[in-house]
Amino acid sequence: MVQAQATSKYLRTSAQKAGLVLDLIRGKDVAAALATLTFTRKMIARDVEKVLRSAIANAQQKDGFGGDVDRLFVAKCWADQGPGMKRVRPAPMGRAFRVVKRTAHLTVAVAERPAKAMRAPVKSETKSKAEKS
């Protein structure tokens, strides 16, 4: 089972805003995740898409990769807080307020699903017992 990850650092957004988009794709197949990011209306979704595509490319370069991108899924993804840039905003009567321009570090990890997990599910026992009655 191949696992790979990609990281993008110092993106000009807060980790909280990036986490909202990452929650949308966590656990999904890469094709579904890319489709979700394409139609997400947040600006950070484009950066998350770039990191996801990089993680897919990293998985393809690993030894032991089966060659089927459709078996990859988003195993883990998170946003860490980066350093904040301190800026000054003028305030009344000669004062100044501090503004923190936040940054974030995005990490997306993809993994290959096992072959047995890709098969169709078998009938559950409860349903077959109901059919017998």
Rosetta silent file (secondary structure, phi, psi, omega in degrees, C-alpha in Angstrom):
SEQUENCE: MVQAQATSKYLRTSAQKAGLVLDLIRGKDVAAALATLTFTRKMIARDVEKVLRSAIANAQQKDGFGGDVDRLFVAKCWADQGPGMKRVRPAPMGRAFRVVKRTAHLTVAVAERPAKAMRAPVKSETKSKAEKS
SCORE:     score description
SCORE:     0.000 S_00000001
   1 L     0.000  119.161 -176.604    0.000    0.000    0.000 S_00000001
   2 L   -87.944  136.344  174.696    1.607    3.224   -1.186 S_00000001
   3 E  -128.508  140.391  178.337    1.367    6.401    0.876 S_00000001
   4 E  -149.074  156.964  178.264    2.596    9.844   -0.147 S_00000001
   5 E  -143.226  162.454  177.246    2.110   13.408    0.989 S_00000001
   6 E  -139.522  148.784 -176.927    2.687   16.951   -0.162 S_00000001
   7 E  -131.645  141.699  172.275    3.037   20.179    1.794 S_00000001
   8 E  -126.017  128.140 -174.061    2.601   23.824    0.915 S_00000001
   9 E  -113.492  156.898  173.686    3.920   26.378    3.366 S_00000001
  10 E    60.131   40.953  175.508    3.347   30.054    4.112 S_00000001
  11 E   -79.706  139.170 -175.478    0.013   30.393    2.306 S_00000001
  12 L   -81.574   72.119  172.830   -1.698   33.734    2.968 S_00000001
  13 L  -156.227  167.087  176.873   -4.803   32.456    4.726 S_00000001
  14 L   -85.349  154.109  179.616   -5.674   31.376    8.225 S_00000001
  15 H   -65.032  -30.462  179.613   -5.446   27.721    9.192 S_00000001
  16 H   -66.329  -43.138  179.483   -9.086   27.811   10.263 S_00000001
  17 H   -67.473  -39.224  177.900  -10.296   28.859    6.808 S_00000001
  18 H   -67.433  -35.295  179.720   -8.118   26.246    5.118 S_00000001
  19 H   -63.465  -31.520  177.601   -9.389   23.593    7.517 S_00000001
  20 H   -62.160  -40.115  179.772  -12.959   24.183    6.351 S_00000001
  21 H   -74.861  -39.005 -179.684  -11.997   23.215    2.798 S_00000001
  22 H   -65.297  -30.405  177.111   -9.828   20.292    3.908 S_00000001
  23 H   -64.619  -26.065 -179.358  -12.763   18.857    5.844 S_00000001
  24 H   -70.319  -29.678 -172.426  -14.670   18.593    2.552 S_00000001
  25 H  -106.420   -9.403 -175.971  -12.149   16.227    0.935 S_00000001
  26 L   -61.403  125.397  177.739  -10.911   14.118    3.865 S_00000001
  27 L    87.958   -6.464 -178.084  -11.511   10.399    3.178 S_00000001
  28 L   -85.923  158.990  170.521  -12.720   10.861   -0.409 S_00000001
  29 E   -65.393  154.595 -174.369  -11.274    9.286   -3.546 S_00000001
  30 H   -65.169  -34.004  178.697   -8.922   11.646   -5.353 S_00000001
  31 H   -65.456  -43.000  178.556  -11.250   12.046   -8.346 S_00000001
  32 H   -68.310  -36.187  179.475  -14.141   13.032   -6.091 S_00000001
  33 H   -66.871  -41.997  178.574  -11.878   15.310   -4.050 S_00000001
  34 H   -65.075  -38.983  177.671  -10.627   17.125   -7.162 S_00000001
  35 H   -65.450  -39.787  178.673  -14.205   17.571   -8.388 S_00000001
  36 H   -63.556  -43.781 -178.244  -15.227   18.946   -4.994 S_00000001
  37 H   -68.598  -31.445  179.696  -12.348   21.419   -4.958 S_00000001
  38 H   -62.441  -36.882 -175.239  -13.102   22.578   -8.507 S_00000001
  39 L  -103.483    9.898  175.604  -16.591   23.718   -7.501 S_00000001
  40 L   -81.539  135.657 -172.681  -15.771   25.021   -4.018 S_00000001
  41 L   -90.848    9.045  176.417  -16.182   28.786   -3.853 S_00000001
  42 L   -87.113  143.936 -178.320  -13.391   29.447   -1.348 S_00000001
  43 L   -67.393  -30.384 -177.952  -10.172   30.973   -2.701 S_00000001
  44 H   -70.899  -15.546 -178.758   -8.003   28.542   -0.747 S_00000001
  45 H   -61.534  -31.538  178.230   -9.570   25.619   -2.664 S_00000001
  46 H   -67.972  -38.932  177.610   -7.227   26.305   -5.600 S_00000001
  47 H   -69.689  -37.912  177.677   -4.181   26.003   -3.361 S_00000001
  48 H   -64.985  -37.700  178.312   -5.540   22.813   -1.786 S_00000001
  49 H   -63.479  -40.439  178.065   -6.078   21.412   -5.292 S_00000001
  50 H   -63.746  -41.063  179.362   -2.438   22.105   -6.182 S_00000001
  51 H   -67.398  -39.413  178.434   -1.236   20.341   -3.029 S_00000001
  52 H   -64.501  -43.331  177.653   -3.514   17.362   -3.734 S_00000001
  53 H   -63.076  -36.102  176.780   -2.228   17.066   -7.308 S_00000001
  54 H   -66.480  -39.581  178.070    1.327   17.178   -5.971 S_00000001
  55 H   -65.086  -37.714  177.358    0.555   14.386   -3.484 S_00000001
  56 H   -64.839  -43.390  178.630   -0.883   12.267   -6.309 S_00000001
  57 H   -64.425  -37.352  177.228    2.262   12.838   -8.380 S_00000001
  58 H   -64.936  -37.257  178.696    4.425   11.901   -5.381 S_00000001
  59 H   -67.447  -36.150  179.607    2.474    8.654   -4.983 S_00000001
  60 H   -67.333  -26.613 -179.148    2.987    7.801   -8.647 S_00000001
  61 H   -84.075  -12.328 -177.488    6.763    8.149   -8.231 S_00000001
  62 L   -73.057  149.614  173.274    6.936    5.750   -5.257 S_00000001
  63 L   -70.296  138.518  179.271    8.185    2.182   -5.637 S_00000001
  64 L    91.704    2.821  178.422    5.350   -0.321   -5.436 S_00000001
  65 L   -71.613  132.151 -175.709    2.680    1.962   -6.907 S_00000001
  66 L   -72.517  -15.979  179.402    0.127   -0.170   -8.748 S_00000001
  67 L    94.985   -5.549 -178.388   -0.364    2.365  -11.537 S_00000001
  68 L  -105.946  105.846 -178.666   -4.068    2.921  -10.895 S_00000001
  69 H   -68.416  -24.056 -178.867   -4.736    6.476   -9.702 S_00000001
  70 H   -66.169  -17.909  179.494   -8.407    5.594   -9.108 S_00000001
  71 H   -85.372   -6.428  179.682   -7.365    3.516   -6.070 S_00000001
  72 E   -80.962  145.485  174.714   -5.879    6.569   -4.308 S_00000001
  73 E  -140.930  161.820  179.687   -7.836    8.384   -1.622 S_00000001
  74 E   -79.072  102.745 -177.007   -7.175   11.319    0.710 S_00000001
  75 E   -76.663  -48.110 -179.297   -5.974    9.538    3.843 S_00000001
  76 E  -142.688  149.220  172.014   -5.096   12.603    5.920 S_00000001
  77 E  -156.976  137.708 -179.093   -5.137   16.345    5.431 S_00000001
  78 E  -152.724  163.153  177.999   -4.554   19.156    7.860 S_00000001
  79 E  -125.393  121.896  176.326   -3.695   22.830    8.114 S_00000001
  80 E  -100.836  153.106  178.809   -1.132   24.088   10.613 S_00000001
  81 E   -79.029  130.959  176.425   -0.763   27.702   11.641 S_00000001
  82 L   -96.149 -173.467  179.394    2.248   29.449   10.143 S_00000001
  83 L   -69.859  144.968  178.540    3.966   32.608   11.303 S_00000001
  84 L   -97.363  136.663  177.690    1.875   35.749   11.425 S_00000001
  85 E   -89.670  122.690 -178.220    3.091   38.955    9.823 S_00000001
  86 E   -86.063  127.272  178.684    2.568   41.888   12.181 S_00000001
  87 E  -127.622  166.613 -177.639    1.282   45.032   10.531 S_00000001
  88 E  -119.631  133.809  175.855    0.076   48.384   11.874 S_00000001
  89 E  -114.226  126.778  179.597   -3.268   50.017   11.156 S_00000001
  90 E   -61.029  143.686 -179.993   -3.640   53.714   11.962 S_00000001
  91 L  -128.332  169.666 -178.061   -6.172   54.519   14.670 S_00000001
  92 H   -63.435  154.215  174.310   -7.693   57.781   15.919 S_00000001
  93 H    60.146   38.623  173.833   -5.708   60.347   17.894 S_00000001
  94 H    77.724    4.763  179.541   -2.292   59.184   16.729 S_00000001
  95 L   -87.394  175.171  178.827   -2.609   55.654   17.992 S_00000001
  96 E  -142.545  140.911  175.606   -2.041   52.436   16.056 S_00000001
  97 E  -105.981  144.339  178.686   -3.693   49.017   16.144 S_00000001
  98 E   -88.402  134.019  176.977   -1.784   45.834   15.425 S_00000001
  99 E  -118.966  132.352  178.694   -3.069   43.595   12.620 S_00000001
 100 E  -105.298  115.994  175.357   -1.793   40.031   12.230 S_00000001
 101 E   -87.529  107.872 -171.550   -1.719   38.758    8.648 S_00000001
 102 L   -82.082  153.176  174.747   -1.967   35.018    9.201 S_00000001
 103 L  -128.422  164.750 -178.305   -0.325   32.232    7.214 S_00000001
 104 E  -141.728  153.186  173.224   -0.937   28.485    7.058 S_00000001
 105 E  -113.071  120.148 -179.616    0.922   25.289    6.185 S_00000001
 106 E  -100.368  138.795  174.779   -1.199   22.742    4.273 S_00000001
 107 E  -133.878  129.774  177.728   -0.441   19.020    4.214 S_00000001
 108 E  -126.598  126.779  178.393   -2.341   16.429    2.178 S_00000001
 109 E  -115.471  130.983  176.816   -1.542   12.702    2.419 S_00000001
 110 E  -114.311  153.113  178.075   -2.901   10.170   -0.073 S_00000001
 111 E  -141.843  160.778 -179.677   -2.861    6.392    0.207 S_00000001
 112 E   -92.853  131.650  177.314   -3.776    3.466   -1.987 S_00000001
 113 L   -73.182  143.918  174.937   -6.885    1.513   -1.056 S_00000001
 114 L   -62.836  152.912 -176.764   -6.379   -2.237   -0.702 S_00000001
 115 H   -63.331  -35.435 -178.458   -7.679   -4.276   -3.636 S_00000001
 116 H   -69.500  -24.245  179.138  -10.232   -6.115   -1.499 S_00000001
 117 H   -75.314  -15.808 -178.066  -11.806   -2.824   -0.401 S_00000001
 118 H   -84.452  -15.685 -178.330  -12.602   -1.966   -4.017 S_00000001
 119 L   -71.271  163.753  179.224  -14.914   -4.970   -4.537 S_00000001
 120 L   -69.475  143.530 -179.478  -18.699   -4.741   -4.252 S_00000001
 121 L   -69.354  147.636  177.634  -20.022   -5.252   -0.714 S_00000001
 122 L   -83.365  159.733  179.893  -21.611   -8.597    0.152 S_00000001
 123 L   -63.008  143.407  178.614  -25.187   -8.846    1.405 S_00000001
 124 L   -77.196  155.904 -177.127  -25.547   -8.278    5.102 S_00000001
 125 H   -68.013  -33.017 -177.972  -26.661  -11.149    7.344 S_00000001
 126 H   -65.912  -36.825 -179.938  -29.686   -9.263    8.653 S_00000001
 127 H   -70.332  -41.240 -178.917  -31.092   -8.868    5.171 S_00000001
 128 H   -68.638  -32.205  175.820  -30.576  -12.528    4.272 S_00000001
 129 H   -67.526  -37.079  179.213  -32.267  -13.615    7.531 S_00000001
 130 H   -67.477  -36.081  179.291  -35.263  -11.431    6.692 S_00000001
 131 H   -68.924  -32.363  179.816  -35.483  -12.968    3.237 S_00000001
 132 H   -69.409  -32.058 -176.786  -35.521  -16.502    4.688 S_00000001
 133 L   -74.836    0.000    0.000  -38.483  -15.719    6.949 S_00000001
